[in-house]
Amino acid sequence: MYFCVFLYFLETSYGRKKPTVSPIAVETAGYIVLAMMHSDPDRYNLASRAIIKWISEQRNGQGGFISSQVRPT
């Protein structure tokens, strides 16, 4: 079930040189991994690894991620 939801993220990120990924997508993917590991770690081991790999590929040049927080200027 969780893996089907994640397929959306894979389809929108792979095959493009510089995909535009929303911070919400990265955060949601993290929560999907948490849910998978909480429910049945053995069953979702490979799927969670694919999601974690995708999350790590979303890091920016400074090692951080896109922020969903509003920063005061």
GICORQUI-V968150 format. One record per backbone hydrogen bond with DSSP energy under -1.0 kcal/mol. CO is the residue of the C=O (numbers start at 0). NH is the residue of the N-H. If there is no record, write none. Layout:
# GICORQUI-V968150
co:CO nh:NH
co:CO nh:NH
This chain:
# GICORQUI-V968150
co:0 nh:4
co:1 nh:5
co:2 nh:6
co:5 nh:9
co:6 nh:10
co:7 nh:11
co:8 nh:12
co:9 nh:13
co:21 nh:25
co:22 nh:26
co:23 nh:27
co:24 nh:28
co:25 nh:29
co:26 nh:30
co:27 nh:31
co:28 nh:32
co:29 nh:33
co:30 nh:34
co:31 nh:35
co:32 nh:36
co:33 nh:37
co:34 nh:38
co:35 nh:39
co:39 nh:43
co:43 nh:47
co:44 nh:48
co:45 nh:49
co:46 nh:50
co:47 nh:51
co:48 nh:52
co:49 nh:53
co:50 nh:54
co:51 nh:55
co:52 nh:56
co:54 nh:57
co:55 nh:58
co:59 nh:62
co:63 nh:59
